[in-house]
């Protein structure tokens, strides 16, 4: 028992430390954080066993759990719902090209565009945003923007601007006084920003879609599928974490030079136990941790236990409400919303 206890303790320290090491320096370090939930559970079980056995070694799993308290905060929260919170309401959604899911439980006869149109958020950002200028019923910019009095900043990552395209979009009820691109990547990935004028303050909004995992989740639905795909999946996870660490460096440089308080939203393709998540957390607040409830899982596929869509903000901005809209199952992601307030907002 002594050897096992010490091995688990050392493994805990190594795994906890892995989130502070960039995959650029050690390419496989991005895979280690996936084992953090397991090591936390092992420490809890070991602590109970050692306490019941009156073993002095119980201080080791206790110490490990105290060191890893941040991972508990990133995993589960018990804040009140606060549905009536007043402030700047924001929403982020990887729309998956507005793919209509026939199994959706959203109101019959409805579609994802009508659900989004009816959402009261002041700012809505979309990844994998699909724009069809040839079909009025799929003209998302007109339906979600012009028809609803939202200002729009749309950056195309693929397609024909005059016909059909996809990319990143920011919709705002408040005036957009400046916007631009942070970086481009292949396919649907990239990052854009828009400065919006909220009363007497300017808030910078980032819409980010970091390198996709590109994992075939359908192939992981059974044991045979896992056996066939696990090597390929591990390779994709490793390459993805490396690509995201490089994108993060560009993104953070842009954010740290922002002249305005900011809100970063989007599909970061990173779990809460990752270098990207903890690096952002060094200078920015996470809305789920400050106002969320439950686990906040955002992925709508077989790997349902993933929270990879995140909202971060400057410390000046306070998240007073956070929600994962699990009732909206059109995409392979759920929409995520939050409400922010700050000194001077109510003036």
VEXGUDO-149330 format. One record per residue (C-alpha): residue number from 0; residue in three letters; chain; x, y, z. Coordinates in nm, 2 decimals. Layout:
{rec NUM; 'ALA'; 'A'; {X; Y; Z}}
...
END
This chain:
{rec 0; 'UNK'; 'A'; {0.00; 0.00; 0.00}}
{rec 1; 'UNK'; 'A'; {0.29; 0.23; 0.08}}
{rec 2; 'UNK'; 'A'; {0.44; 0.19; -0.27}}
{rec 3; 'UNK'; 'A'; {0.10; 0.24; -0.44}}
{rec 4; 'UNK'; 'A'; {0.03; 0.55; -0.24}}
{rec 5; 'UNK'; 'A'; {0.36; 0.71; -0.33}}
{rec 6; 'UNK'; 'A'; {0.33; 0.61; -0.70}}
{rec 7; 'UNK'; 'A'; {-0.02; 0.78; -0.72}}
{rec 8; 'UNK'; 'A'; {0.11; 1.08; -0.54}}
{rec 9; 'UNK'; 'A'; {0.41; 1.13; -0.78}}
{rec 10; 'UNK'; 'A'; {0.18; 1.06; -1.08}}
{rec 11; 'UNK'; 'A'; {-0.06; 1.33; -0.95}}
{rec 12; 'UNK'; 'A'; {0.22; 1.59; -0.93}}
{rec 13; 'UNK'; 'A'; {0.34; 1.50; -1.28}}
{rec 14; 'UNK'; 'A'; {-0.01; 1.52; -1.43}}
{rec 15; 'UNK'; 'A'; {-0.10; 1.85; -1.24}}
{rec 16; 'UNK'; 'A'; {0.23; 2.00; -1.37}}
{rec 17; 'UNK'; 'A'; {0.16; 1.89; -1.73}}
{rec 18; 'UNK'; 'A'; {-0.10; 2.17; -1.78}}
{rec 19; 'UNK'; 'A'; {0.17; 2.43; -1.74}}
{rec 20; 'UNK'; 'A'; {0.40; 2.29; -2.01}}
{rec 21; 'UNK'; 'A'; {0.34; 2.39; -2.37}}
{rec 22; 'UNK'; 'A'; {0.32; 2.10; -2.63}}
{rec 23; 'UNK'; 'A'; {0.57; 2.30; -2.83}}
{rec 24; 'UNK'; 'A'; {0.84; 2.19; -2.58}}
{rec 25; 'UNK'; 'A'; {0.72; 1.84; -2.52}}
{rec 26; 'UNK'; 'A'; {0.49; 1.72; -2.79}}
{rec 27; 'UNK'; 'A'; {0.31; 1.45; -2.60}}
{rec 28; 'UNK'; 'A'; {0.24; 1.66; -2.29}}
{rec 29; 'UNK'; 'A'; {-0.10; 1.75; -2.44}}
{rec 30; 'UNK'; 'A'; {-0.22; 1.39; -2.38}}
{rec 31; 'UNK'; 'A'; {-0.14; 1.38; -2.01}}
{rec 32; 'UNK'; 'A'; {-0.42; 1.61; -1.88}}
{rec 33; 'UNK'; 'A'; {-0.68; 1.36; -2.00}}
{rec 34; 'UNK'; 'A'; {-0.58; 1.14; -1.71}}
{rec 35; 'UNK'; 'A'; {-0.63; 1.41; -1.45}}
{rec 36; 'UNK'; 'A'; {-1.00; 1.32; -1.37}}
{rec 37; 'UNK'; 'A'; {-0.88; 0.96; -1.32}}
{rec 38; 'UNK'; 'A'; {-0.60; 1.06; -1.08}}
{rec 39; 'UNK'; 'A'; {-0.84; 1.28; -0.88}}
{rec 40; 'UNK'; 'A'; {-1.08; 0.99; -0.84}}
{rec 41; 'UNK'; 'A'; {-0.80; 0.76; -0.74}}
{rec 42; 'UNK'; 'A'; {-0.68; 1.01; -0.47}}
{rec 43; 'UNK'; 'A'; {-1.03; 1.04; -0.33}}
{rec 44; 'UNK'; 'A'; {-1.07; 0.66; -0.30}}
{rec 45; 'UNK'; 'A'; {-0.72; 0.62; -0.16}}
{rec 46; 'UNK'; 'A'; {-0.78; 0.89; 0.10}}
{rec 47; 'UNK'; 'A'; {-1.10; 0.72; 0.21}}
{rec 48; 'UNK'; 'A'; {-0.93; 0.38; 0.24}}
{rec 49; 'UNK'; 'A'; {-0.63; 0.52; 0.43}}
{rec 50; 'UNK'; 'A'; {-0.84; 0.71; 0.67}}
{rec 51; 'UNK'; 'A'; {-1.06; 0.41; 0.74}}
{rec 52; 'UNK'; 'A'; {-0.74; 0.21; 0.79}}
{rec 53; 'UNK'; 'A'; {-0.59; 0.47; 1.03}}
{rec 54; 'UNK'; 'A'; {-0.28; 0.50; 0.81}}
{rec 55; 'UNK'; 'A'; {-0.05; 0.80; 0.84}}
{rec 56; 'UNK'; 'A'; {0.00; 0.79; 0.47}}
{rec 57; 'UNK'; 'A'; {-0.34; 0.95; 0.42}}
{rec 58; 'UNK'; 'A'; {-0.17; 1.29; 0.42}}
{rec 59; 'UNK'; 'A'; {-0.03; 1.21; 0.07}}
{rec 60; 'UNK'; 'A'; {-0.37; 1.18; -0.12}}
{rec 61; 'UNK'; 'A'; {-0.50; 1.47; 0.09}}
{rec 62; 'UNK'; 'A'; {-0.20; 1.69; -0.01}}
{rec 63; 'UNK'; 'A'; {-0.25; 1.59; -0.37}}
{rec 64; 'UNK'; 'A'; {-0.62; 1.68; -0.36}}
{rec 65; 'UNK'; 'A'; {-0.53; 2.02; -0.20}}
{rec 66; 'UNK'; 'A'; {-0.27; 2.09; -0.47}}
{rec 67; 'UNK'; 'A'; {-0.53; 1.99; -0.74}}
{rec 68; 'UNK'; 'A'; {-0.82; 2.20; -0.61}}
{rec 69; 'UNK'; 'A'; {-0.82; 2.41; -0.93}}
{rec 70; 'UNK'; 'A'; {-0.91; 2.11; -1.13}}
{rec 71; 'UNK'; 'A'; {-1.22; 2.05; -0.92}}
{rec 72; 'UNK'; 'A'; {-1.32; 2.42; -0.97}}
{rec 73; 'UNK'; 'A'; {-1.28; 2.37; -1.35}}
{rec 74; 'UNK'; 'A'; {-1.49; 2.05; -1.34}}
{rec 75; 'UNK'; 'A'; {-1.80; 2.12; -1.13}}
{rec 76; 'UNK'; 'A'; {-1.97; 2.43; -1.00}}
{rec 77; 'UNK'; 'A'; {-2.28; 2.50; -0.78}}
{rec 78; 'UNK'; 'A'; {-2.35; 2.87; -0.85}}
{rec 79; 'UNK'; 'A'; {-2.72; 2.97; -0.85}}
{rec 80; 'UNK'; 'A'; {-2.90; 2.99; -1.19}}
{rec 81; 'UNK'; 'A'; {-2.96; 3.37; -1.18}}
{rec 82; 'UNK'; 'A'; {-3.17; 3.36; -1.49}}
{rec 83; 'UNK'; 'A'; {-3.28; 3.72; -1.44}}
{rec 84; 'UNK'; 'A'; {-2.92; 3.86; -1.43}}
{rec 85; 'UNK'; 'A'; {-2.88; 4.21; -1.58}}
{rec 86; 'UNK'; 'A'; {-2.58; 4.29; -1.79}}
{rec 87; 'UNK'; 'A'; {-2.42; 4.23; -2.12}}
{rec 88; 'UNK'; 'A'; {-2.56; 3.90; -2.24}}
{rec 89; 'UNK'; 'A'; {-2.34; 3.70; -2.48}}
{rec 90; 'UNK'; 'A'; {-2.37; 3.36; -2.65}}
{rec 91; 'UNK'; 'A'; {-2.13; 3.14; -2.84}}
{rec 92; 'UNK'; 'A'; {-2.22; 2.85; -3.07}}
{rec 93; 'UNK'; 'A'; {-2.03; 2.61; -3.30}}
{rec 94; 'UNK'; 'A'; {-2.33; 2.59; -3.54}}
{rec 95; 'UNK'; 'A'; {-2.19; 2.30; -3.74}}
{rec 96; 'UNK'; 'A'; {-2.30; 2.48; -4.06}}
{rec 97; 'UNK'; 'A'; {-2.65; 2.51; -3.91}}
{rec 98; 'UNK'; 'A'; {-2.70; 2.14; -3.96}}
{rec 99; 'UNK'; 'A'; {-3.07; 2.05; -3.89}}
{rec 100; 'UNK'; 'A'; {-3.08; 1.74; -3.66}}
{rec 101; 'UNK'; 'A'; {-3.41; 1.55; -3.73}}
{rec 102; 'UNK'; 'A'; {-3.40; 1.41; -3.37}}
{rec 103; 'UNK'; 'A'; {-3.39; 1.76; -3.23}}
{rec 104; 'UNK'; 'A'; {-3.62; 1.83; -2.94}}
{rec 105; 'UNK'; 'A'; {-3.65; 2.20; -3.02}}
{rec 106; 'UNK'; 'A'; {-4.01; 2.30; -3.10}}
{rec 107; 'UNK'; 'A'; {-4.15; 2.10; -3.39}}
{rec 108; 'UNK'; 'A'; {-4.15; 2.29; -3.72}}
{rec 109; 'UNK'; 'A'; {-3.88; 2.52; -3.58}}
{rec 110; 'UNK'; 'A'; {-3.51; 2.53; -3.70}}
{rec 111; 'UNK'; 'A'; {-3.19; 2.64; -3.55}}
{rec 112; 'UNK'; 'A'; {-3.20; 2.98; -3.71}}
{rec 113; 'UNK'; 'A'; {-3.54; 3.07; -3.55}}
{rec 114; 'UNK'; 'A'; {-3.41; 2.95; -3.21}}
{rec 115; 'UNK'; 'A'; {-3.11; 3.17; -3.24}}
{rec 116; 'UNK'; 'A'; {-3.31; 3.46; -3.37}}
{rec 117; 'UNK'; 'A'; {-3.53; 3.45; -3.06}}
{rec 118; 'UNK'; 'A'; {-3.24; 3.44; -2.82}}
{rec 119; 'UNK'; 'A'; {-3.21; 3.77; -2.62}}
{rec 120; 'UNK'; 'A'; {-2.82; 3.78; -2.61}}
{rec 121; 'UNK'; 'A'; {-2.67; 4.12; -2.69}}
{rec 122; 'UNK'; 'A'; {-2.37; 3.95; -2.86}}
{rec 123; 'UNK'; 'A'; {-2.38; 3.62; -3.05}}
{rec 124; 'UNK'; 'A'; {-2.07; 3.46; -3.19}}
{rec 125; 'UNK'; 'A'; {-2.06; 3.16; -3.42}}
{rec 126; 'UNK'; 'A'; {-1.80; 2.92; -3.54}}
{rec 127; 'UNK'; 'A'; {-1.86; 2.70; -3.85}}
{rec 128; 'UNK'; 'A'; {-2.11; 2.97; -3.95}}
{rec 129; 'UNK'; 'A'; {-2.28; 2.89; -4.28}}
{rec 130; 'UNK'; 'A'; {-2.39; 3.17; -4.52}}
{rec 131; 'UNK'; 'A'; {-2.60; 3.11; -4.83}}
{rec 132; 'UNK'; 'A'; {-2.66; 3.41; -5.04}}
{rec 133; 'UNK'; 'A'; {-2.85; 3.21; -5.30}}
{rec 134; 'UNK'; 'A'; {-3.14; 3.08; -5.08}}
{rec 135; 'UNK'; 'A'; {-3.34; 3.33; -4.87}}
{rec 136; 'UNK'; 'A'; {-3.43; 3.07; -4.60}}
{rec 137; 'UNK'; 'A'; {-3.06; 3.00; -4.55}}
{rec 138; 'UNK'; 'A'; {-2.94; 3.36; -4.56}}
{rec 139; 'UNK'; 'A'; {-2.81; 3.35; -4.20}}
{rec 140; 'UNK'; 'A'; {-2.67; 3.71; -4.20}}
{rec 141; 'UNK'; 'A'; {-3.00; 3.85; -4.30}}
{rec 142; 'UNK'; 'A'; {-3.21; 3.63; -4.07}}
{rec 143; 'UNK'; 'A'; {-2.99; 3.67; -3.76}}
{rec 144; 'UNK'; 'A'; {-2.85; 4.01; -3.84}}
{rec 145; 'UNK'; 'A'; {-3.04; 4.26; -4.05}}
{rec 146; 'UNK'; 'A'; {-3.39; 4.13; -3.97}}
{rec 147; 'UNK'; 'A'; {-3.31; 4.14; -3.59}}
{rec 148; 'UNK'; 'A'; {-3.12; 4.48; -3.59}}
{rec 149; 'UNK'; 'A'; {-2.78; 4.32; -3.51}}
{rec 150; 'UNK'; 'A'; {-2.46; 4.46; -3.65}}
{rec 151; 'UNK'; 'A'; {-2.24; 4.19; -3.81}}
{rec 152; 'UNK'; 'A'; {-1.87; 4.11; -3.85}}
{rec 153; 'UNK'; 'A'; {-1.83; 3.81; -4.07}}
{rec 154; 'UNK'; 'A'; {-1.49; 3.66; -4.17}}
{rec 155; 'UNK'; 'A'; {-1.50; 3.39; -4.44}}
{rec 156; 'UNK'; 'A'; {-1.26; 3.09; -4.40}}
{rec 157; 'UNK'; 'A'; {-1.39; 2.89; -4.70}}
{rec 158; 'UNK'; 'A'; {-1.63; 2.93; -4.99}}
{rec 159; 'UNK'; 'A'; {-1.75; 3.19; -5.23}}
{rec 160; 'UNK'; 'A'; {-1.84; 3.53; -5.07}}
{rec 161; 'UNK'; 'A'; {-2.11; 3.60; -5.33}}
{rec 162; 'UNK'; 'A'; {-2.27; 3.25; -5.31}}
{rec 163; 'UNK'; 'A'; {-2.21; 3.00; -5.03}}
{rec 164; 'UNK'; 'A'; {-1.94; 3.03; -4.76}}
{rec 165; 'UNK'; 'A'; {-1.86; 2.95; -4.40}}
{rec 166; 'UNK'; 'A'; {-1.65; 3.11; -4.14}}
{rec 167; 'UNK'; 'A'; {-1.66; 3.31; -3.81}}
{rec 168; 'UNK'; 'A'; {-1.93; 3.56; -3.73}}
{rec 169; 'UNK'; 'A'; {-1.99; 3.82; -3.45}}
{rec 170; 'UNK'; 'A'; {-2.34; 3.97; -3.42}}
{rec 171; 'UNK'; 'A'; {-2.40; 4.26; -3.18}}
{rec 172; 'UNK'; 'A'; {-2.69; 4.47; -3.08}}
{rec 173; 'UNK'; 'A'; {-2.44; 4.74; -2.99}}
{rec 174; 'UNK'; 'A'; {-2.25; 4.94; -3.25}}
{rec 175; 'UNK'; 'A'; {-1.93; 4.77; -3.39}}
{rec 176; 'UNK'; 'A'; {-1.67; 5.04; -3.41}}
{rec 177; 'UNK'; 'A'; {-1.38; 4.83; -3.51}}
{rec 178; 'UNK'; 'A'; {-1.32; 4.47; -3.62}}
{rec 179; 'UNK'; 'A'; {-1.05; 4.25; -3.77}}
{rec 180; 'UNK'; 'A'; {-0.88; 3.91; -3.80}}
{rec 181; 'UNK'; 'A'; {-0.64; 3.76; -3.54}}
{rec 182; 'UNK'; 'A'; {-0.53; 3.46; -3.74}}
{rec 183; 'UNK'; 'A'; {-0.64; 3.22; -4.01}}
{rec 184; 'UNK'; 'A'; {-0.61; 2.84; -4.02}}
{rec 185; 'UNK'; 'A'; {-0.72; 2.57; -4.26}}
{rec 186; 'UNK'; 'A'; {-1.09; 2.48; -4.29}}
{rec 187; 'UNK'; 'A'; {-1.32; 2.64; -4.03}}
{rec 188; 'UNK'; 'A'; {-1.05; 2.74; -3.77}}
{rec 189; 'UNK'; 'A'; {-0.94; 3.09; -3.69}}
{rec 190; 'UNK'; 'A'; {-1.00; 3.39; -3.47}}
{rec 191; 'UNK'; 'A'; {-1.16; 3.73; -3.52}}
{rec 192; 'UNK'; 'A'; {-1.25; 4.03; -3.30}}
{rec 193; 'UNK'; 'A'; {-1.49; 4.32; -3.29}}
{rec 194; 'UNK'; 'A'; {-1.49; 4.63; -3.06}}
{rec 195; 'UNK'; 'A'; {-1.85; 4.71; -2.95}}
{rec 196; 'UNK'; 'A'; {-1.96; 5.04; -2.79}}
{rec 197; 'UNK'; 'A'; {-2.17; 4.95; -2.48}}
{rec 198; 'UNK'; 'A'; {-2.30; 5.28; -2.33}}
{rec 199; 'UNK'; 'A'; {-1.98; 5.47; -2.24}}
{rec 200; 'UNK'; 'A'; {-1.75; 5.17; -2.26}}
{rec 201; 'UNK'; 'A'; {-1.58; 4.98; -2.54}}
{rec 202; 'UNK'; 'A'; {-1.57; 4.60; -2.50}}
{rec 203; 'UNK'; 'A'; {-1.36; 4.38; -2.73}}
{rec 204; 'UNK'; 'A'; {-1.52; 4.06; -2.84}}
{rec 205; 'UNK'; 'A'; {-1.31; 3.76; -2.96}}
{rec 206; 'UNK'; 'A'; {-1.46; 3.48; -3.15}}
{rec 207; 'UNK'; 'A'; {-1.22; 3.19; -3.16}}
{rec 208; 'UNK'; 'A'; {-1.22; 2.84; -3.32}}
{rec 209; 'UNK'; 'A'; {-0.89; 2.68; -3.23}}
{rec 210; 'UNK'; 'A'; {-0.75; 2.38; -3.42}}
{rec 211; 'UNK'; 'A'; {-1.02; 2.11; -3.44}}
{rec 212; 'UNK'; 'A'; {-0.96; 1.77; -3.29}}
{rec 213; 'UNK'; 'A'; {-1.09; 1.60; -3.61}}
{rec 214; 'UNK'; 'A'; {-1.19; 1.29; -3.42}}
{rec 215; 'UNK'; 'A'; {-1.44; 1.06; -3.57}}
{rec 216; 'UNK'; 'A'; {-1.66; 1.02; -3.27}}
{rec 217; 'UNK'; 'A'; {-1.90; 0.78; -3.45}}
{rec 218; 'UNK'; 'A'; {-1.61; 0.54; -3.47}}
{rec 219; 'UNK'; 'A'; {-1.58; 0.53; -3.09}}
{rec 220; 'UNK'; 'A'; {-1.94; 0.42; -3.02}}
{rec 221; 'UNK'; 'A'; {-1.84; 0.06; -2.96}}
{rec 222; 'UNK'; 'A'; {-1.55; -0.15; -2.84}}
{rec 223; 'UNK'; 'A'; {-1.45; -0.26; -3.19}}
{rec 224; 'UNK'; 'A'; {-1.45; 0.10; -3.31}}
{rec 225; 'UNK'; 'A'; {-1.23; 0.20; -3.01}}
{rec 226; 'UNK'; 'A'; {-0.98; -0.07; -3.10}}
{rec 227; 'UNK'; 'A'; {-0.97; 0.04; -3.47}}
{rec 228; 'UNK'; 'A'; {-0.94; 0.41; -3.40}}
{rec 229; 'UNK'; 'A'; {-0.75; 0.46; -3.08}}
{rec 230; 'UNK'; 'A'; {-0.40; 0.50; -3.24}}
{rec 231; 'UNK'; 'A'; {-0.54; 0.74; -3.50}}
{rec 232; 'UNK'; 'A'; {-0.73; 0.93; -3.22}}
{rec 233; 'UNK'; 'A'; {-0.42; 0.96; -3.00}}
{rec 234; 'UNK'; 'A'; {-0.22; 1.10; -3.30}}
{rec 235; 'UNK'; 'A'; {-0.49; 1.35; -3.38}}
{rec 236; 'UNK'; 'A'; {-0.50; 1.46; -3.01}}
{rec 237; 'UNK'; 'A'; {-0.13; 1.51; -3.00}}
{rec 238; 'UNK'; 'A'; {-0.11; 1.70; -3.33}}
{rec 239; 'UNK'; 'A'; {-0.41; 1.91; -3.24}}
{rec 240; 'UNK'; 'A'; {-0.27; 2.02; -2.90}}
{rec 241; 'UNK'; 'A'; {0.05; 2.12; -3.07}}
{rec 242; 'UNK'; 'A'; {-0.13; 2.33; -3.33}}
{rec 243; 'UNK'; 'A'; {-0.35; 2.49; -3.06}}
{rec 244; 'UNK'; 'A'; {-0.05; 2.59; -2.85}}
{rec 245; 'UNK'; 'A'; {0.09; 2.78; -3.15}}
{rec 246; 'UNK'; 'A'; {-0.24; 2.95; -3.22}}
{rec 247; 'UNK'; 'A'; {-0.28; 3.04; -2.85}}
{rec 248; 'UNK'; 'A'; {0.05; 3.22; -2.86}}
{rec 249; 'UNK'; 'A'; {-0.07; 3.45; -3.14}}
{rec 250; 'UNK'; 'A'; {-0.41; 3.49; -2.98}}
{rec 251; 'UNK'; 'A'; {-0.27; 3.58; -2.63}}
{rec 252; 'UNK'; 'A'; {-0.03; 3.84; -2.78}}
{rec 253; 'UNK'; 'A'; {-0.33; 4.00; -2.95}}
{rec 254; 'UNK'; 'A'; {-0.54; 3.99; -2.63}}
{rec 255; 'UNK'; 'A'; {-0.27; 4.12; -2.41}}
{rec 256; 'UNK'; 'A'; {-0.23; 4.42; -2.63}}
{rec 257; 'UNK'; 'A'; {-0.61; 4.50; -2.64}}
{rec 258; 'UNK'; 'A'; {-0.68; 4.86; -2.54}}
{rec 259; 'UNK'; 'A'; {-1.02; 4.75; -2.40}}
{rec 260; 'UNK'; 'A'; {-1.16; 4.50; -2.16}}
{rec 261; 'UNK'; 'A'; {-1.24; 4.18; -2.35}}
{rec 262; 'UNK'; 'A'; {-1.45; 3.87; -2.37}}
{rec 263; 'UNK'; 'A'; {-1.31; 3.57; -2.54}}
{rec 264; 'UNK'; 'A'; {-1.56; 3.31; -2.66}}
{rec 265; 'UNK'; 'A'; {-1.56; 3.01; -2.88}}
{rec 266; 'UNK'; 'A'; {-1.48; 2.65; -2.95}}
{rec 267; 'UNK'; 'A'; {-1.13; 2.61; -2.81}}
{rec 268; 'UNK'; 'A'; {-1.13; 2.23; -2.86}}
{rec 269; 'UNK'; 'A'; {-0.96; 2.21; -2.52}}
{rec 270; 'UNK'; 'A'; {-1.08; 2.04; -2.20}}
{rec 271; 'UNK'; 'A'; {-1.05; 2.23; -1.87}}
{rec 272; 'UNK'; 'A'; {-0.74; 2.03; -1.79}}
{rec 273; 'UNK'; 'A'; {-0.52; 2.16; -2.07}}
{rec 274; 'UNK'; 'A'; {-0.23; 2.40; -2.13}}
{rec 275; 'UNK'; 'A'; {-0.45; 2.63; -2.33}}
{rec 276; 'UNK'; 'A'; {-0.72; 2.65; -2.06}}
{rec 277; 'UNK'; 'A'; {-0.47; 2.72; -1.78}}
{rec 278; 'UNK'; 'A'; {-0.27; 2.96; -1.98}}
{rec 279; 'UNK'; 'A'; {-0.57; 3.17; -2.05}}
{rec 280; 'UNK'; 'A'; {-0.67; 3.15; -1.68}}
{rec 281; 'UNK'; 'A'; {-0.35; 3.32; -1.58}}
{rec 282; 'UNK'; 'A'; {-0.48; 3.66; -1.67}}
{rec 283; 'UNK'; 'A'; {-0.84; 3.60; -1.76}}
{rec 284; 'UNK'; 'A'; {-1.15; 3.49; -1.57}}
{rec 285; 'UNK'; 'A'; {-1.35; 3.18; -1.68}}
{rec 286; 'UNK'; 'A'; {-1.73; 3.24; -1.68}}
{rec 287; 'UNK'; 'A'; {-1.82; 2.88; -1.60}}
{rec 288; 'UNK'; 'A'; {-1.60; 2.88; -1.29}}
{rec 289; 'UNK'; 'A'; {-1.75; 3.21; -1.17}}
{rec 290; 'UNK'; 'A'; {-2.11; 3.16; -1.25}}
{rec 291; 'UNK'; 'A'; {-2.17; 2.80; -1.38}}
{rec 292; 'UNK'; 'A'; {-2.36; 2.51; -1.25}}
{rec 293; 'UNK'; 'A'; {-2.30; 2.14; -1.28}}
{rec 294; 'UNK'; 'A'; {-2.04; 2.00; -1.52}}
{rec 295; 'UNK'; 'A'; {-2.13; 2.23; -1.81}}
{rec 296; 'UNK'; 'A'; {-2.05; 1.97; -2.08}}
{rec 297; 'UNK'; 'A'; {-2.07; 2.13; -2.43}}
{rec 298; 'UNK'; 'A'; {-2.01; 1.84; -2.67}}
{rec 299; 'UNK'; 'A'; {-2.32; 1.67; -2.83}}
{rec 300; 'UNK'; 'A'; {-2.18; 1.34; -2.94}}
{rec 301; 'UNK'; 'A'; {-2.07; 1.01; -2.79}}
{rec 302; 'UNK'; 'A'; {-1.79; 1.19; -2.60}}
{rec 303; 'UNK'; 'A'; {-2.06; 1.38; -2.42}}
{rec 304; 'UNK'; 'A'; {-1.84; 1.45; -2.11}}
{rec 305; 'UNK'; 'A'; {-1.63; 1.71; -2.29}}
{rec 306; 'UNK'; 'A'; {-1.64; 2.08; -2.21}}
{rec 307; 'UNK'; 'A'; {-1.45; 2.24; -2.50}}
{rec 308; 'UNK'; 'A'; {-1.66; 2.56; -2.56}}
{rec 309; 'UNK'; 'A'; {-1.54; 2.83; -2.33}}
{rec 310; 'UNK'; 'A'; {-1.59; 3.20; -2.23}}
{rec 311; 'UNK'; 'A'; {-1.31; 3.40; -2.07}}
{rec 312; 'UNK'; 'A'; {-1.30; 3.77; -1.98}}
{rec 313; 'UNK'; 'A'; {-1.09; 4.04; -1.85}}
{rec 314; 'UNK'; 'A'; {-1.09; 4.06; -1.47}}
{rec 315; 'UNK'; 'A'; {-1.27; 4.39; -1.48}}
{rec 316; 'UNK'; 'A'; {-1.58; 4.21; -1.62}}
{rec 317; 'UNK'; 'A'; {-1.78; 3.99; -1.37}}
{rec 318; 'UNK'; 'A'; {-1.97; 3.69; -1.49}}
{rec 319; 'UNK'; 'A'; {-2.31; 3.68; -1.31}}
{rec 320; 'UNK'; 'A'; {-2.48; 3.41; -1.51}}
{rec 321; 'UNK'; 'A'; {-2.37; 3.11; -1.72}}
{rec 322; 'UNK'; 'A'; {-2.57; 2.85; -1.90}}
{rec 323; 'UNK'; 'A'; {-2.51; 2.55; -2.14}}
{rec 324; 'UNK'; 'A'; {-2.81; 2.52; -2.36}}
{rec 325; 'UNK'; 'A'; {-2.84; 2.14; -2.37}}
{rec 326; 'UNK'; 'A'; {-3.20; 2.17; -2.51}}
{rec 327; 'UNK'; 'A'; {-3.05; 2.28; -2.84}}
{rec 328; 'UNK'; 'A'; {-2.92; 1.97; -3.01}}
{rec 329; 'UNK'; 'A'; {-2.89; 2.08; -3.38}}
{rec 330; 'UNK'; 'A'; {-2.51; 2.08; -3.38}}
{rec 331; 'UNK'; 'A'; {-2.24; 1.86; -3.24}}
{rec 332; 'UNK'; 'A'; {-2.19; 2.14; -2.98}}
{rec 333; 'UNK'; 'A'; {-2.44; 2.30; -2.74}}
{rec 334; 'UNK'; 'A'; {-2.47; 2.69; -2.73}}
{rec 335; 'UNK'; 'A'; {-2.32; 2.85; -2.43}}
{rec 336; 'UNK'; 'A'; {-2.43; 3.19; -2.28}}
{rec 337; 'UNK'; 'A'; {-2.32; 3.42; -2.01}}
{rec 338; 'UNK'; 'A'; {-2.40; 3.76; -1.86}}
{rec 339; 'UNK'; 'A'; {-2.14; 4.01; -1.76}}
{rec 340; 'UNK'; 'A'; {-2.15; 4.33; -1.56}}
{rec 341; 'UNK'; 'A'; {-1.89; 4.58; -1.45}}
{rec 342; 'UNK'; 'A'; {-1.85; 4.90; -1.27}}
{rec 343; 'UNK'; 'A'; {-2.03; 5.17; -1.46}}
{rec 344; 'UNK'; 'A'; {-2.25; 4.94; -1.67}}
{rec 345; 'UNK'; 'A'; {-2.57; 5.04; -1.49}}
{rec 346; 'UNK'; 'A'; {-2.49; 5.41; -1.50}}
END
